[in-house]
Amino acid sequence: MMLEKKSSFNSVFIPVVLLLLIIFAYIILKTGGFGYLNELFDFLNVNKESIESILIFLIVSAVTYLFIKLTSRLIRRYLERIGRTKRNINLVLTLYRYLVWVLVIFVTLSLLFKQLGSLITSLGLIGFGVTIALQKPILNFVGWMTIIFSKTYQVGDIISINNTNGRVHDIKVMYTNLAELNPEGDPTGKSISIPNEFVLTTAVTNSTKETSYVWDVLQVYITYQSDWKKAYKIFNKTVQNYYNKNIKPDVKKMFKDEAKEYEDIIVRVNMNEKGIVFKARYLVDYDVANLHKTELVKNVLNKLRVRGINLGKIEDIKLDYKTY
């Protein structure tokens, strides 16, 4: 730790000292503080303006170095605070440093040699040509920067983009790699690469942003001939008991301040041409949602069948899923 602090101090202290010395030399040269300097330049046949230009370039370089050093720390702290990976942080900072250096050097040389107009024209033509030739890579790069700074998603999030569902397992400059998930949320074993430009042109659904908990729904059909009031009580009690025992303890740990809002499941009753529909809505960790739903379905089916409740036909249930 002490070595790191000493190295960090030296990386700033030495450039500051050099900057002060260069500024002092420039002031002396500009004001003619030492008369013999002019005689020395004449004797050596050295152009005084060239020396001034070199000193100005060195001053600008030193100031740019200190500016990049300071702003890079601020950018790093911000990216670390929003949870960016070390690799992405280093890549952003490297691109930032190159961009600043290239811009400063071009502008400084053009001002020193009175060619600012030519520089602007050249940069415009070069920029236009690069934009046309590298349109897709540029869009992907801008998309990557949008993902990094706006926290659209990060590694581990469950997202839906461009009609593809998956868990983010890598975010690169050009592509985002997803482990594909089927509509039920189970892995398919496929890895899909999505160009980052899609975050600029397509809606992105992030199901687990900032938390892995999602609202899940358990849906059951019963026939119109069944005692729906009896079925409702059985359904409500069965799901609530399972939720209280197996899901709610983890929800309370995750949402300490808002735990009371998730004390009870939410049950809705509806009807259509297929029968009466019971829907239970509850908060659950996405990673174990399918496991809990499987156990809930088995419990509900057993309870309803024991009490003589007739469920809707299997083909009707399948048809209903397609309809919705």
C-alpha positions as CSV (number, residue, x, y, z in Angstrom):
1,M,0.0,0.0,0.0
2,M,2.8,2.4,0.9
3,L,4.6,1.6,-2.4
4,E,1.4,2.3,-4.3
5,K,1.0,5.6,-2.6
6,K,4.6,6.6,-3.2
7,S,4.3,5.6,-6.9
8,S,1.1,7.6,-7.3
9,F,2.7,10.6,-5.6
10,N,5.8,10.4,-7.9
11,S,3.6,10.1,-11.0
12,V,2.1,13.5,-10.2
13,F,4.9,15.3,-8.4
14,I,7.6,14.8,-11.1
15,P,5.4,16.2,-14.0
16,V,4.4,19.2,-11.8
17,V,8.0,20.0,-11.2
18,L,8.9,19.7,-14.8
19,L,5.9,21.8,-15.8
20,L,7.0,24.6,-13.4
21,L,10.6,24.5,-14.8
22,I,9.3,24.6,-18.4
23,I,7.0,27.6,-17.6
24,F,9.9,29.4,-15.9
25,A,12.1,28.8,-18.9
26,Y,9.4,30.1,-21.3
27,I,8.9,33.2,-19.2
28,I,12.6,33.9,-19.2
29,L,12.9,33.3,-22.9
30,K,9.8,35.5,-23.7
31,T,10.9,38.4,-21.5
32,G,14.6,38.2,-22.3
33,G,15.4,37.8,-18.6
34,F,19.0,36.9,-19.3
35,G,20.4,39.1,-22.0
36,Y,23.1,36.7,-23.0
37,L,20.4,34.2,-24.2
38,N,19.7,36.3,-27.3
39,E,23.4,36.5,-28.0
40,L,23.8,32.8,-27.6
41,F,20.9,32.1,-30.0
42,D,22.4,34.4,-32.6
43,F,25.8,32.8,-32.2
44,L,24.3,29.3,-32.6
45,N,22.0,30.5,-35.3
46,V,19.0,29.2,-33.5
47,N,15.5,30.4,-34.2
48,K,14.0,31.9,-31.0
49,E,10.4,31.3,-32.2
50,S,11.2,27.6,-32.6
51,I,12.4,27.3,-29.0
52,E,9.3,29.1,-27.9
53,S,7.1,26.6,-29.9
54,I,8.9,23.7,-28.3
55,L,8.4,25.0,-24.8
56,I,4.7,25.7,-25.5
57,F,4.3,22.1,-26.8
58,L,6.0,20.8,-23.7
59,I,3.8,22.9,-21.4
60,V,0.7,21.7,-23.2
61,S,1.9,18.1,-23.0
62,A,2.6,18.3,-19.2
63,V,-0.8,20.0,-18.5
64,T,-2.5,17.3,-20.7
65,Y,-0.8,14.5,-18.8
66,L,-1.9,16.0,-15.4
67,F,-5.4,16.5,-16.8
68,I,-5.7,12.9,-18.0
69,K,-4.2,11.6,-14.7
70,L,-6.9,13.5,-12.7
71,T,-9.9,12.8,-14.9
72,S,-8.9,9.1,-15.3
73,R,-9.1,8.7,-11.5
74,L,-12.6,10.3,-11.5
75,I,-13.8,8.1,-14.3
76,R,-12.4,5.0,-12.7
77,R,-14.1,5.7,-9.4
78,Y,-17.4,6.4,-11.2
79,L,-17.2,3.1,-13.2
80,E,-16.2,1.1,-10.1
81,R,-19.2,2.7,-8.2
82,I,-21.7,1.6,-10.9
83,G,-20.2,-1.9,-10.9
84,R,-18.3,-2.1,-14.2
85,T,-15.7,-4.8,-14.6
86,K,-12.0,-4.1,-14.3
87,R,-11.4,-5.1,-17.9
88,N,-14.1,-2.7,-19.2
89,I,-12.8,0.1,-16.9
90,N,-9.2,-0.3,-18.3
91,L,-10.5,-0.4,-21.9
92,V,-12.5,2.8,-21.4
93,L,-9.6,4.6,-19.8
94,T,-7.2,3.5,-22.5
95,L,-9.5,4.8,-25.3
96,Y,-10.1,8.0,-23.4
97,R,-6.3,8.7,-23.0
98,Y,-5.6,8.0,-26.7
99,L,-8.5,10.3,-27.8
100,V,-7.4,13.2,-25.6
101,W,-3.7,12.9,-26.6
102,V,-4.5,12.8,-30.3
103,L,-6.9,15.7,-30.1
104,V,-4.5,17.9,-28.0
105,I,-1.5,17.1,-30.3
106,F,-3.4,17.9,-33.5
107,V,-4.8,21.2,-32.1
108,T,-1.5,22.3,-30.5
109,L,0.6,21.7,-33.7
110,S,-1.9,23.4,-35.9
111,L,-2.0,26.5,-33.6
112,L,1.8,26.6,-33.4
113,F,2.2,26.4,-37.2
114,K,-0.9,28.5,-38.0
115,Q,-2.7,25.7,-39.8
116,L,-5.9,25.4,-37.7
117,G,-8.2,25.9,-40.8
118,S,-6.4,23.1,-42.7
119,L,-6.7,20.9,-39.6
120,I,-10.4,21.3,-39.2
121,T,-10.9,20.6,-42.9
122,S,-8.7,17.5,-42.8
123,L,-10.3,16.2,-39.6
124,G,-13.8,16.7,-41.2
125,L,-12.9,14.8,-44.3
126,I,-11.1,12.0,-42.4
127,G,-14.1,11.8,-40.0
128,F,-16.6,11.6,-42.8
129,G,-14.6,8.9,-44.6
130,V,-14.1,6.8,-41.4
131,T,-17.8,7.2,-40.5
132,I,-18.9,5.8,-43.9
133,A,-16.4,3.0,-44.0
134,L,-16.8,1.9,-40.4
135,Q,-20.4,2.6,-39.7
136,K,-21.3,-0.7,-38.0
137,P,-18.2,-0.9,-35.8
138,I,-18.7,2.7,-34.7
139,L,-22.4,2.0,-33.9
140,N,-21.3,-1.1,-31.9
141,F,-18.7,1.0,-30.1
142,V,-21.2,3.7,-29.2
143,G,-23.6,1.0,-28.1
144,W,-20.9,-0.5,-25.8
145,M,-20.2,2.9,-24.3
146,T,-24.0,3.3,-23.7
147,I,-24.1,0.0,-21.9
148,I,-21.1,0.8,-19.8
149,F,-22.2,4.3,-18.7
150,S,-26.0,4.0,-18.6
151,K,-26.0,0.5,-16.9
152,T,-28.4,-0.8,-19.4
153,Y,-27.4,-4.3,-18.3
154,Q,-24.3,-6.0,-16.8
155,V,-22.9,-9.5,-16.6
156,G,-25.4,-11.9,-14.9
157,D,-28.5,-9.9,-15.9
158,I,-31.4,-11.7,-17.7
159,I,-32.3,-9.6,-20.7
160,S,-34.5,-9.8,-23.8
161,I,-33.2,-7.9,-26.9
162,N,-33.9,-8.3,-30.6
163,N,-36.4,-11.2,-29.9
164,T,-33.7,-13.1,-28.0
165,N,-33.8,-14.1,-24.3
166,G,-30.7,-14.9,-22.3
167,R,-28.3,-14.3,-19.4
168,V,-25.5,-11.9,-20.1
169,H,-22.1,-13.7,-19.6
170,D,-19.8,-11.2,-21.4
171,I,-19.9,-7.6,-22.7
172,K,-17.3,-6.8,-25.4
173,V,-16.7,-3.7,-27.4
174,M,-18.5,-5.0,-30.5
175,Y,-20.8,-7.7,-29.1
176,T,-22.7,-8.8,-26.0
177,N,-22.7,-12.6,-25.5
178,L,-25.8,-14.3,-24.1
179,A,-26.4,-17.7,-22.7
180,E,-29.8,-18.3,-24.4
181,L,-32.9,-19.1,-22.3
182,N,-36.2,-20.6,-23.5
183,P,-39.5,-18.8,-22.7
184,E,-39.7,-20.8,-19.4
185,G,-36.3,-19.4,-18.4
186,D,-34.3,-22.7,-18.7
187,P,-30.9,-22.7,-20.5
188,T,-30.9,-24.0,-24.0
189,G,-27.1,-24.5,-24.1
190,K,-26.6,-22.0,-26.9
191,S,-24.4,-18.9,-26.8
192,I,-25.6,-16.0,-28.8
193,S,-23.6,-12.8,-29.8
194,I,-25.7,-9.7,-30.1
195,P,-24.2,-6.6,-31.8
196,N,-24.1,-3.7,-29.3
197,E,-25.7,-1.4,-31.8
198,F,-29.1,-2.9,-30.9
199,V,-29.2,-1.0,-27.6
200,L,-29.5,2.2,-29.6
201,T,-32.3,1.0,-31.9
202,T,-34.1,-1.8,-30.1
203,A,-36.0,-2.0,-26.8
204,V,-34.0,-3.9,-24.1
205,T,-35.9,-5.7,-21.4
206,N,-33.8,-6.3,-18.3
207,S,-35.7,-8.7,-16.0
208,T,-33.1,-8.7,-13.2
209,K,-31.7,-5.1,-13.1
210,E,-30.3,-4.4,-9.6
211,T,-31.9,-7.5,-8.2
212,S,-32.5,-11.1,-9.2
213,Y,-36.0,-11.1,-7.9
214,V,-38.9,-11.1,-10.4
215,W,-42.7,-11.4,-10.3
216,D,-43.8,-14.9,-11.3
217,V,-47.3,-16.1,-12.0
218,L,-48.9,-19.5,-11.3
219,Q,-52.0,-20.1,-13.4
220,V,-54.6,-22.8,-13.0
221,Y,-57.9,-23.5,-14.9
222,I,-60.9,-25.2,-13.5
223,T,-64.2,-26.1,-15.2
224,Y,-67.4,-24.1,-14.7
225,Q,-69.0,-27.3,-13.2
226,S,-66.5,-27.1,-10.3
227,D,-67.2,-25.3,-7.0
228,W,-65.0,-22.3,-7.8
229,K,-65.3,-20.8,-4.2
230,K,-64.0,-24.0,-2.7
231,A,-61.3,-24.2,-5.3
232,Y,-60.3,-20.6,-4.7
233,K,-59.9,-21.2,-1.0
234,I,-57.8,-24.3,-1.6
235,F,-55.7,-22.6,-4.3
236,N,-55.1,-19.5,-2.2
237,K,-54.2,-21.4,1.0
238,T,-51.9,-23.9,-0.7
239,V,-49.9,-21.3,-2.6
240,Q,-49.7,-18.9,0.4
241,N,-48.5,-21.7,2.7
242,Y,-45.8,-22.8,0.3
243,Y,-44.8,-19.1,-0.2
244,N,-44.6,-18.5,3.5
245,K,-42.4,-21.5,4.2
246,N,-40.1,-21.6,1.2
247,I,-39.9,-18.2,-0.5
248,K,-40.9,-15.4,1.9
249,P,-37.9,-15.9,4.3
250,D,-35.5,-15.1,1.4
251,V,-37.6,-12.2,0.2
252,K,-37.5,-10.7,3.7
253,K,-33.7,-10.9,3.7
254,M,-33.4,-9.3,0.3
255,F,-36.0,-6.5,0.9
256,K,-35.7,-5.6,4.5
257,D,-37.4,-2.2,4.3
258,E,-40.2,-3.3,1.9
259,A,-40.7,-6.8,3.4
260,K,-44.3,-5.9,4.5
261,E,-45.3,-5.2,0.9
262,Y,-44.5,-8.9,0.0
263,E,-46.1,-10.6,3.0
264,D,-48.9,-12.1,0.9
265,I,-49.3,-13.5,-2.6
266,I,-51.7,-11.8,-5.0
267,V,-54.5,-13.9,-6.3
268,R,-56.7,-13.0,-9.3
269,V,-59.8,-14.7,-10.6
270,N,-60.9,-14.5,-14.2
271,M,-63.1,-16.4,-16.6
272,N,-63.2,-17.1,-20.3
273,E,-64.5,-19.7,-22.8
274,K,-62.2,-22.3,-21.4
275,G,-63.3,-22.0,-17.8
276,I,-62.4,-20.2,-14.6
277,V,-58.8,-19.0,-14.2
278,F,-56.9,-18.6,-10.9
279,K,-53.7,-16.6,-11.0
280,A,-51.3,-16.3,-8.1
281,R,-48.6,-13.6,-8.4
282,Y,-45.6,-13.7,-6.1
283,L,-42.0,-12.4,-5.8
284,V,-39.2,-15.0,-6.2
285,D,-35.6,-15.3,-7.1
286,Y,-35.3,-15.8,-10.9
287,D,-32.6,-18.5,-10.5
288,V,-34.9,-20.8,-8.5
289,A,-38.3,-19.6,-9.9
290,N,-38.9,-22.7,-12.0
291,L,-38.0,-25.0,-9.1
292,H,-40.6,-23.3,-6.8
293,K,-43.2,-23.2,-9.6
294,T,-42.8,-27.0,-10.1
295,E,-43.4,-27.7,-6.4
296,L,-46.3,-25.2,-6.3
297,V,-48.0,-26.9,-9.3
298,K,-47.6,-30.3,-7.7
299,N,-49.0,-29.1,-4.4
300,V,-52.0,-27.3,-6.0
301,L,-52.8,-30.3,-8.2
302,N,-52.8,-32.7,-5.3
303,K,-55.0,-30.5,-3.1
304,L,-57.5,-29.8,-5.8
305,R,-57.8,-33.4,-7.0
306,V,-58.2,-34.6,-3.5
307,R,-61.1,-32.2,-3.0
308,G,-62.8,-33.2,-6.2
309,I,-62.1,-30.1,-8.2
310,N,-62.1,-30.7,-12.0
311,L,-59.3,-29.0,-13.8
312,G,-59.5,-27.6,-17.3
313,K,-58.5,-29.8,-20.3
314,I,-54.8,-30.1,-21.1
315,E,-55.3,-29.1,-24.7
316,D,-57.3,-26.0,-23.5
317,I,-54.5,-25.0,-21.2
318,K,-51.9,-25.4,-24.1
319,L,-54.2,-23.4,-26.4
320,D,-54.6,-20.6,-23.8
321,Y,-50.8,-20.3,-23.4
322,K,-50.5,-19.7,-27.1
323,T,-53.3,-17.2,-27.1
324,Y,-51.8,-15.1,-24.4
